[in-house]
């Protein structure tokens, strides 16, 4: 069977209560496909659950003791909707098979006894359909990720320009406010104020401190917006040990970590390939990531950092992948969607804004990498950072020149499968 598809990349699970049928099926098609078998629907479901990432096609007999084949196919659809599902029936069960097709529970039904060459063709076509749709989904996800990064980067640059233009006017206003507070009677800021001299001295003292804190926060916001979006032309000349950089960043904020009893485990291997970076910015990246964890995590939480080398097939390592995970309460889908937006209040800490993560985004973007975040309520949050080992000369947002060629080839294969399946 000559083909460009690797039919053994994904397994076929065949479920039938007739053991001889299973034996002949494995013998007839084992050379061309990777075969798994089970003798009843319950065992088939257990096997499917254990190998669901590796199974591309599920075929089952309809009439079996216990649960019927259609039941198994419906359970498999809930776990892996993309898996190709085929129902094998006797002639008397054709009505049940047709009903399953119409409800979307199965891809196709076949009647027993089957013709081996025709069955081999059916299995091959089913796996081709699964492989093509899987590759198509992967390509579209990659494209959406690139577009999302580009749109986020463009929006944040606009925000930085806006902040730079507004900062002069805002700072002038803040100077007037600060001057007023500094000229207030000294007793407003002292702890031991004579109650006879002023009504409610504690109120005025707290008011002064709160306003000063807000002024510092506004200045910080403006500085971070501008510095994060500032375009730097420096070359990446510092070759660094990532584990040591993380330790240095953690040391800078150890008091803040200790105040909330947050522990940080640095499991990055010491022999990880050493990337070329802008060292001050690279150190700041991890400091800001950990600061954001301090803001969002409850007391006593744990943060873990891991890393690994990434190499294309048959080529040397050209990328590192760094993961930061926590055991916090996690984020909702909506909170995750605006995680890198600096003007959206944090749902886990409404008084905070996403300045730290926005700055992290731009540092990584500047190094030719990308950052993704995944989270579920109650299951913590995971940040994944992918960075080239040598970003010099790399585009800020990587564009794959073969992307559209791959997509169109995949689309052509998809249309061919659909048309030929309709005509069969």
ZATI-814060 format. One record per residue (C-alpha): residue in three letters; x, y, z. Coordinates in steps of 0.02 Angstrom, whole numbers, plus 50000, padded with zeros to 5 digits. Layout:
N
+---------+-------+-------+-------+
: residuo :     x :     y :     z :
+---------+-------+-------+-------+
:     ALA :     X :     Y :     Z :
...
+---------+-------+-------+-------+
***
This chain:
424
+---------+-------+-------+-------+
: residuo :     x :     y :     z :
+---------+-------+-------+-------+
:     UNK : 50000 : 50000 : 50000 :
:     UNK : 50099 : 50149 : 49935 :
:     UNK : 50058 : 50311 : 50024 :
:     UNK : 50131 : 50469 : 50099 :
:     UNK : 50037 : 50438 : 50262 :
:     UNK : 50116 : 50351 : 50412 :
:     UNK : 49975 : 50232 : 50458 :
:     UNK : 50067 : 50168 : 50612 :
:     UNK : 50081 : 50340 : 50690 :
:     UNK : 49908 : 50313 : 50768 :
:     UNK : 49831 : 50149 : 50824 :
:     UNK : 49669 : 50062 : 50774 :
:     UNK : 49564 : 49991 : 50916 :
:     UNK : 49450 : 49848 : 50866 :
:     UNK : 49320 : 49783 : 50989 :
:     UNK : 49227 : 49618 : 50958 :
:     UNK : 49166 : 49479 : 51073 :
:     UNK : 49221 : 49348 : 50946 :
:     UNK : 49402 : 49311 : 50987 :
:     UNK : 49434 : 49227 : 50820 :
:     UNK : 49375 : 49384 : 50733 :
:     UNK : 49501 : 49486 : 50834 :
:     UNK : 49639 : 49362 : 50794 :
:     UNK : 49606 : 49365 : 50606 :
:     UNK : 49589 : 49554 : 50606 :
:     UNK : 49760 : 49577 : 50689 :
:     UNK : 49839 : 49448 : 50573 :
:     UNK : 49763 : 49524 : 50415 :
:     UNK : 49803 : 49706 : 50451 :
:     UNK : 49943 : 49704 : 50580 :
:     UNK : 50078 : 49731 : 50450 :
:     UNK : 49999 : 49891 : 50386 :
:     UNK : 49925 : 49962 : 50546 :
:     UNK : 49955 : 49967 : 50734 :
:     UNK : 49815 : 49862 : 50807 :
:     UNK : 49739 : 49858 : 50982 :
:     UNK : 49595 : 49739 : 51026 :
:     UNK : 49466 : 49710 : 51163 :
:     UNK : 49328 : 49579 : 51185 :
:     UNK : 49188 : 49690 : 51253 :
:     UNK : 49132 : 49870 : 51259 :
:     UNK : 49183 : 49900 : 51441 :
:     UNK : 49360 : 49836 : 51413 :
:     UNK : 49366 : 49931 : 51250 :
:     UNK : 49323 : 50093 : 51339 :
:     UNK : 49458 : 50063 : 51470 :
:     UNK : 49585 : 50030 : 51333 :
:     UNK : 49527 : 50185 : 51239 :
:     UNK : 49544 : 50293 : 51395 :
:     UNK : 49720 : 50226 : 51426 :
:     UNK : 49779 : 50257 : 51246 :
:     UNK : 49663 : 50397 : 51188 :
:     UNK : 49808 : 50508 : 51132 :
:     UNK : 49874 : 50368 : 51020 :
:     UNK : 49713 : 50302 : 50944 :
:     UNK : 49657 : 50372 : 50777 :
:     UNK : 49518 : 50250 : 50734 :
:     UNK : 49397 : 50147 : 50837 :
:     UNK : 49298 : 50004 : 50759 :
:     UNK : 49177 : 49899 : 50859 :
:     UNK : 49050 : 49762 : 50833 :
:     UNK : 48871 : 49811 : 50875 :
:     UNK : 48804 : 49651 : 50956 :
:     UNK : 48907 : 49605 : 51110 :
:     UNK : 48864 : 49546 : 51286 :
:     UNK : 48836 : 49695 : 51401 :
:     UNK : 48847 : 49866 : 51320 :
:     UNK : 48824 : 49875 : 51132 :
:     UNK : 48946 : 49947 : 51006 :
:     UNK : 48851 : 50110 : 50984 :
:     UNK : 48868 : 50143 : 51171 :
:     UNK : 49057 : 50125 : 51159 :
:     UNK : 49065 : 50241 : 51009 :
:     UNK : 48963 : 50374 : 51099 :
:     UNK : 49079 : 50365 : 51251 :
:     UNK : 49231 : 50379 : 51139 :
:     UNK : 49155 : 50531 : 51052 :
:     UNK : 49139 : 50620 : 51221 :
:     UNK : 49324 : 50589 : 51258 :
:     UNK : 49397 : 50618 : 51085 :
:     UNK : 49272 : 50691 : 50960 :
:     UNK : 49400 : 50687 : 50818 :
:     UNK : 49435 : 50499 : 50828 :
:     UNK : 49363 : 50406 : 50678 :
:     UNK : 49224 : 50288 : 50734 :
:     UNK : 49166 : 50137 : 50631 :
:     UNK : 49025 : 50018 : 50676 :
:     UNK : 49032 : 49837 : 50616 :
:     UNK : 48859 : 49761 : 50601 :
:     UNK : 48767 : 49608 : 50540 :
:     UNK : 48635 : 49638 : 50407 :
:     UNK : 48497 : 49633 : 50539 :
:     UNK : 48575 : 49782 : 50629 :
:     UNK : 48584 : 49899 : 50480 :
:     UNK : 48443 : 50008 : 50547 :
:     UNK : 48541 : 50038 : 50708 :
:     UNK : 48696 : 50080 : 50607 :
:     UNK : 48602 : 50203 : 50497 :
:     UNK : 48531 : 50287 : 50652 :
:     UNK : 48707 : 50302 : 50724 :
:     UNK : 48769 : 50382 : 50563 :
:     UNK : 48626 : 50506 : 50559 :
:     UNK : 48656 : 50557 : 50740 :
:     UNK : 48840 : 50589 : 50707 :
:     UNK : 48897 : 50450 : 50824 :
:     UNK : 48999 : 50362 : 50689 :
:     UNK : 49100 : 50402 : 50533 :
:     UNK : 49045 : 50246 : 50438 :
:     UNK : 48968 : 50075 : 50460 :
:     UNK : 49018 : 49912 : 50377 :
:     UNK : 48925 : 49747 : 50368 :
:     UNK : 48995 : 49576 : 50411 :
:     UNK : 49076 : 49478 : 50336 :
:     UNK : 49194 : 49605 : 50261 :
:     UNK : 49308 : 49592 : 50112 :
:     UNK : 49492 : 49609 : 50171 :
:     UNK : 49552 : 49724 : 50029 :
:     UNK : 49399 : 49835 : 50049 :
:     UNK : 49420 : 49836 : 50238 :
:     UNK : 49604 : 49885 : 50221 :
:     UNK : 49553 : 50028 : 50108 :
:     UNK : 49419 : 50084 : 50233 :
:     UNK : 49543 : 50082 : 50377 :
:     UNK : 49673 : 50177 : 50276 :
:     UNK : 49547 : 50308 : 50222 :
:     UNK : 49485 : 50329 : 50400 :
:     UNK : 49661 : 50356 : 50467 :
:     UNK : 49700 : 50476 : 50326 :
:     UNK : 49546 : 50577 : 50372 :
:     UNK : 49601 : 50580 : 50555 :
:     UNK : 49781 : 50628 : 50515 :
:     UNK : 49734 : 50766 : 50393 :
:     UNK : 49605 : 50844 : 50509 :
:     UNK : 49730 : 50835 : 50654 :
:     UNK : 49866 : 50922 : 50552 :
:     UNK : 49740 : 51049 : 50491 :
:     UNK : 49688 : 51092 : 50669 :
:     UNK : 49871 : 51107 : 50721 :
:     UNK : 49912 : 51225 : 50578 :
:     UNK : 49763 : 51335 : 50616 :
:     UNK : 49808 : 51342 : 50801 :
:     UNK : 49986 : 51393 : 50756 :
:     UNK : 49923 : 51529 : 50641 :
:     UNK : 49801 : 51595 : 50771 :
:     UNK : 49942 : 51599 : 50899 :
:     UNK : 50050 : 51704 : 50783 :
:     UNK : 49906 : 51823 : 50744 :
:     UNK : 49863 : 51840 : 50928 :
:     UNK : 50044 : 51884 : 50971 :
:     UNK : 50052 : 52012 : 50831 :
:     UNK : 49889 : 52094 : 50883 :
:     UNK : 49940 : 52099 : 51066 :
:     UNK : 50109 : 52172 : 51022 :
:     UNK : 50030 : 52306 : 50913 :
:     UNK : 49906 : 52354 : 51048 :
:     UNK : 50039 : 52365 : 51183 :
:     UNK : 50151 : 52473 : 51074 :
:     UNK : 50004 : 52591 : 51052 :
:     UNK : 49978 : 52594 : 51240 :
:     UNK : 50161 : 52635 : 51268 :
:     UNK : 50154 : 52780 : 51146 :
:     UNK : 49997 : 52843 : 51231 :
:     UNK : 50080 : 52832 : 51401 :
:     UNK : 50234 : 52924 : 51339 :
:     UNK : 50126 : 53065 : 51269 :
:     UNK : 50019 : 53080 : 51426 :
:     UNK : 50158 : 53063 : 51553 :
:     UNK : 50213 : 53247 : 51544 :
:     UNK : 50039 : 53314 : 51582 :
:     UNK : 50002 : 53185 : 51716 :
:     UNK : 50168 : 53214 : 51803 :
:     UNK : 50136 : 53402 : 51808 :
:     UNK : 49970 : 53369 : 51896 :
:     UNK : 50052 : 53249 : 52017 :
:     UNK : 50186 : 53378 : 52060 :
:     UNK : 50048 : 53499 : 52115 :
:     UNK : 49965 : 53365 : 52223 :
:     UNK : 50130 : 53312 : 52301 :
:     UNK : 50180 : 53491 : 52337 :
:     UNK : 50015 : 53521 : 52426 :
:     UNK : 50040 : 53367 : 52534 :
:     UNK : 50221 : 53409 : 52572 :
:     UNK : 50170 : 53585 : 52628 :
:     UNK : 50037 : 53516 : 52746 :
:     UNK : 50070 : 53543 : 52932 :
:     UNK : 50207 : 53428 : 52992 :
:     UNK : 50094 : 53356 : 53126 :
:     UNK : 49989 : 53272 : 52990 :
:     UNK : 50133 : 53155 : 52956 :
:     UNK : 50192 : 53125 : 53134 :
:     UNK : 50132 : 52981 : 53237 :
:     UNK : 50117 : 53081 : 53399 :
:     UNK : 49995 : 53219 : 53358 :
:     UNK : 49918 : 53326 : 53493 :
:     UNK : 49730 : 53295 : 53480 :
:     UNK : 49699 : 53473 : 53536 :
:     UNK : 49789 : 53540 : 53384 :
:     UNK : 49687 : 53450 : 53252 :
:     UNK : 49527 : 53355 : 53232 :
:     UNK : 49546 : 53172 : 53181 :
:     UNK : 49736 : 53174 : 53162 :
:     UNK : 49743 : 52988 : 53120 :
:     UNK : 49627 : 53014 : 52972 :
:     UNK : 49740 : 53148 : 52898 :
:     UNK : 49897 : 53048 : 52928 :
:     UNK : 49824 : 52894 : 52838 :
:     UNK : 49756 : 53005 : 52700 :
:     UNK : 49929 : 53078 : 52669 :
:     UNK : 50008 : 52906 : 52662 :
:     UNK : 49875 : 52836 : 52545 :
:     UNK : 49889 : 52980 : 52422 :
:     UNK : 50079 : 52968 : 52421 :
:     UNK : 50062 : 52783 : 52385 :
:     UNK : 49944 : 52815 : 52240 :
:     UNK : 50065 : 52943 : 52168 :
:     UNK : 50205 : 52815 : 52174 :
:     UNK : 50091 : 52687 : 52092 :
:     UNK : 50044 : 52805 : 51949 :
:     UNK : 50228 : 52847 : 51920 :
:     UNK : 50267 : 52661 : 51917 :
:     UNK : 50128 : 52630 : 51793 :
:     UNK : 50192 : 52765 : 51675 :
:     UNK : 50373 : 52709 : 51689 :
:     UNK : 50330 : 52527 : 51656 :
:     UNK : 50218 : 52567 : 51508 :
:     UNK : 50353 : 52670 : 51427 :
:     UNK : 50503 : 52559 : 51466 :
:     UNK : 50413 : 52399 : 51416 :
:     UNK : 50366 : 52465 : 51244 :
:     UNK : 50527 : 52559 : 51210 :
:     UNK : 50614 : 52485 : 51059 :
:     UNK : 50792 : 52435 : 51096 :
:     UNK : 50922 : 52404 : 50964 :
:     UNK : 51049 : 52315 : 51074 :
:     UNK : 51125 : 52152 : 51016 :
:     UNK : 51106 : 52000 : 51126 :
:     UNK : 51286 : 51980 : 51180 :
:     UNK : 51265 : 51900 : 51353 :
:     UNK : 51275 : 51710 : 51362 :
:     UNK : 51190 : 51662 : 51525 :
:     UNK : 51151 : 51516 : 51637 :
:     UNK : 50961 : 51517 : 51651 :
:     UNK : 50961 : 51431 : 51820 :
:     UNK : 51078 : 51564 : 51893 :
:     UNK : 50973 : 51705 : 51818 :
:     UNK : 50817 : 51637 : 51902 :
:     UNK : 50908 : 51622 : 52068 :
:     UNK : 50967 : 51802 : 52053 :
:     UNK : 50790 : 51863 : 52015 :
:     UNK : 50720 : 51765 : 52161 :
:     UNK : 50851 : 51839 : 52278 :
:     UNK : 50796 : 52016 : 52232 :
:     UNK : 50620 : 51986 : 52295 :
:     UNK : 50651 : 51858 : 52432 :
:     UNK : 50576 : 51973 : 52565 :
:     UNK : 50414 : 51990 : 52467 :
:     UNK : 50408 : 51802 : 52439 :
:     UNK : 50440 : 51770 : 52624 :
:     UNK : 50304 : 51892 : 52678 :
:     UNK : 50173 : 51782 : 52590 :
:     UNK : 50265 : 51619 : 52626 :
:     UNK : 50275 : 51579 : 52441 :
:     UNK : 50407 : 51449 : 52397 :
:     UNK : 50496 : 51447 : 52229 :
:     UNK : 50573 : 51285 : 52164 :
:     UNK : 50705 : 51311 : 52031 :
:     UNK : 50715 : 51144 : 51940 :
:     UNK : 50799 : 51213 : 51784 :
:     UNK : 50945 : 51098 : 51742 :
:     UNK : 51117 : 51174 : 51759 :
:     UNK : 51170 : 51100 : 51591 :
:     UNK : 51029 : 51184 : 51494 :
:     UNK : 51098 : 51265 : 51335 :
:     UNK : 51147 : 51444 : 51374 :
:     UNK : 51052 : 51570 : 51269 :
:     UNK : 51116 : 51738 : 51209 :
:     UNK : 51014 : 51875 : 51292 :
:     UNK : 51008 : 52053 : 51352 :
:     UNK : 51056 : 52004 : 51530 :
:     UNK : 50977 : 52149 : 51628 :
:     UNK : 50812 : 52128 : 51535 :
:     UNK : 50819 : 51939 : 51547 :
:     UNK : 50844 : 51947 : 51735 :
:     UNK : 50702 : 52071 : 51748 :
:     UNK : 50590 : 51950 : 51654 :
:     UNK : 50596 : 51822 : 51794 :
:     UNK : 50587 : 51953 : 51930 :
:     UNK : 50425 : 52020 : 51855 :
:     UNK : 50353 : 51846 : 51829 :
:     UNK : 50384 : 51805 : 52011 :
:     UNK : 50314 : 51973 : 52066 :
:     UNK : 50155 : 51935 : 51972 :
:     UNK : 50146 : 51767 : 52060 :
:     UNK : 50159 : 51858 : 52228 :
:     UNK : 50012 : 51968 : 52180 :
:     UNK : 49900 : 51828 : 52116 :
:     UNK : 49938 : 51683 : 52234 :
:     UNK : 49872 : 51653 : 52409 :
:     UNK : 49990 : 51639 : 52557 :
:     UNK : 50085 : 51475 : 52566 :
:     UNK : 50075 : 51438 : 52380 :
:     UNK : 50213 : 51355 : 52277 :
:     UNK : 50293 : 51407 : 52112 :
:     UNK : 50398 : 51287 : 52008 :
:     UNK : 50513 : 51326 : 51861 :
:     UNK : 50573 : 51195 : 51737 :
:     UNK : 50661 : 51205 : 51570 :
:     UNK : 50714 : 51094 : 51425 :
:     UNK : 50808 : 51107 : 51262 :
:     UNK : 50714 : 51099 : 51097 :
:     UNK : 50789 : 51038 : 50933 :
:     UNK : 50709 : 51014 : 50761 :
:     UNK : 50719 : 50833 : 50697 :
:     UNK : 50898 : 50796 : 50643 :
:     UNK : 50961 : 50970 : 50689 :
:     UNK : 51054 : 51044 : 50838 :
:     UNK : 50965 : 51131 : 50982 :
:     UNK : 50906 : 51304 : 50932 :
:     UNK : 50777 : 51342 : 51065 :
:     UNK : 50740 : 51324 : 51250 :
:     UNK : 50571 : 51302 : 51332 :
:     UNK : 50546 : 51371 : 51508 :
:     UNK : 50390 : 51330 : 51609 :
:     UNK : 50327 : 51416 : 51765 :
:     UNK : 50184 : 51330 : 51855 :
:     UNK : 50095 : 51369 : 52017 :
:     UNK : 49968 : 51281 : 52128 :
:     UNK : 49857 : 51435 : 52146 :
:     UNK : 49670 : 51450 : 52119 :
:     UNK : 49688 : 51467 : 51931 :
:     UNK : 49602 : 51588 : 51813 :
:     UNK : 49438 : 51592 : 51720 :
:     UNK : 49435 : 51591 : 51530 :
:     UNK : 49394 : 51777 : 51526 :
:     UNK : 49534 : 51820 : 51648 :
:     UNK : 49657 : 51718 : 51545 :
:     UNK : 49603 : 51807 : 51385 :
:     UNK : 49654 : 51979 : 51453 :
:     UNK : 49802 : 51920 : 51556 :
:     UNK : 49928 : 52027 : 51462 :
:     UNK : 49816 : 52181 : 51452 :
:     UNK : 49890 : 52318 : 51565 :
:     UNK : 49727 : 52414 : 51586 :
:     UNK : 49616 : 52271 : 51641 :
:     UNK : 49601 : 52247 : 51830 :
:     UNK : 49654 : 52075 : 51888 :
:     UNK : 49507 : 51964 : 51939 :
:     UNK : 49618 : 51880 : 52069 :
:     UNK : 49678 : 52049 : 52136 :
:     UNK : 49563 : 52193 : 52079 :
:     UNK : 49682 : 52328 : 52140 :
:     UNK : 49820 : 52267 : 52024 :
:     UNK : 49844 : 52287 : 51836 :
:     UNK : 49938 : 52178 : 51712 :
:     UNK : 50091 : 52290 : 51697 :
:     UNK : 50213 : 52155 : 51753 :
:     UNK : 50151 : 52027 : 51628 :
:     UNK : 50142 : 52156 : 51489 :
:     UNK : 50325 : 52196 : 51519 :
:     UNK : 50367 : 52011 : 51519 :
:     UNK : 50278 : 51992 : 51353 :
:     UNK : 50383 : 52128 : 51275 :
:     UNK : 50549 : 52066 : 51345 :
:     UNK : 50513 : 51894 : 51272 :
:     UNK : 50450 : 51970 : 51110 :
:     UNK : 50609 : 52074 : 51101 :
:     UNK : 50712 : 51914 : 51117 :
:     UNK : 50622 : 51833 : 50970 :
:     UNK : 50519 : 51717 : 51080 :
:     UNK : 50340 : 51697 : 51136 :
:     UNK : 50245 : 51667 : 51297 :
:     UNK : 50083 : 51571 : 51320 :
:     UNK : 49977 : 51548 : 51475 :
:     UNK : 49855 : 51409 : 51517 :
:     UNK : 49747 : 51397 : 51671 :
:     UNK : 49590 : 51321 : 51743 :
:     UNK : 49497 : 51371 : 51900 :
:     UNK : 49562 : 51267 : 52044 :
:     UNK : 49709 : 51196 : 51946 :
:     UNK : 49837 : 51334 : 51948 :
:     UNK : 49918 : 51429 : 51805 :
:     UNK : 50058 : 51381 : 51687 :
:     UNK : 50167 : 51500 : 51586 :
:     UNK : 50268 : 51427 : 51443 :
:     UNK : 50410 : 51531 : 51370 :
:     UNK : 50498 : 51480 : 51209 :
:     UNK : 50658 : 51572 : 51167 :
:     UNK : 50788 : 51549 : 51029 :
:     UNK : 50962 : 51511 : 51093 :
:     UNK : 51028 : 51649 : 50980 :
:     UNK : 50899 : 51785 : 50943 :
:     UNK : 51021 : 51896 : 50846 :
:     UNK : 50942 : 51929 : 50678 :
:     UNK : 50784 : 51831 : 50721 :
:     UNK : 50616 : 51915 : 50684 :
:     UNK : 50518 : 51977 : 50835 :
:     UNK : 50370 : 51869 : 50783 :
:     UNK : 50424 : 51713 : 50693 :
:     UNK : 50338 : 51685 : 50527 :
:     UNK : 50352 : 51514 : 50448 :
:     UNK : 50378 : 51539 : 50260 :
:     UNK : 50311 : 51363 : 50228 :
:     UNK : 50152 : 51391 : 50328 :
:     UNK : 50034 : 51434 : 50185 :
:     UNK : 50111 : 51300 : 50074 :
:     UNK : 50081 : 51171 : 50210 :
:     UNK : 49906 : 51237 : 50242 :
:     UNK : 49856 : 51230 : 50058 :
:     UNK : 49928 : 51055 : 50038 :
:     UNK : 49832 : 51001 : 50191 :
:     UNK : 49674 : 51085 : 50125 :
:     UNK : 49693 : 50995 : 49957 :
:     UNK : 49710 : 50828 : 50046 :
:     UNK : 49558 : 50870 : 50151 :
:     UNK : 49452 : 50909 : 49997 :
:     UNK : 49512 : 50751 : 49909 :
:     UNK : 49462 : 50644 : 50058 :
:     UNK : 49291 : 50727 : 50072 :
:     UNK : 49252 : 50711 : 49886 :
:     UNK : 49311 : 50532 : 49870 :
:     UNK : 49218 : 50484 : 50028 :
:     UNK : 49057 : 50560 : 49961 :
:     UNK : 49076 : 50464 : 49800 :
:     UNK : 49110 : 50296 : 49883 :
+---------+-------+-------+-------+
***
